């Protein structure tokens, strides 16, 4: 079984986004996976960059703040990461973008030698909700743009191979209703089970996150 980090950051607990994140947690837990639900809003995560957490390009071993190091440990422990988010201004909400800025940081998620990122063996699902219908979202070029940022600008840049990273959308999210949960279930079916063909079981052993205090 896998360890899965489910991340969300909607300010309302009664939102469809929050409900989908809880659904992912409940389904994966029922299947025997160990799930860490990271609700950034509920946990009071501060997305603003601080000097303490600003990357130092000359020092890949910089010790970041205790808060960021705690989040790094949660990321490093995950075999798979599922990020459930509303597409706001054609990208991640500020809370999630700030989490990437502060936690997926230099010397941890990137800035190492090739293959050394703790994310290199992680599977990644970006699950976005957009009020646009699919045709409108695609025809305007936003699906290609948002997907490229998530899969290439973040995932691949941090060592996640393209075949391990996926982006799925709920279109027409304001009226999607139960259909949104069906889309999520289909995306989770693709994400797990993971590495079934790997020798020795579902998942290869993870290397320790040696640069996290």
Order of alpha helices (4+ residues) and beta strands (2+ residues): beta-alpha-beta-alpha-beta-alpha-beta-alpha-alpha-beta-alpha
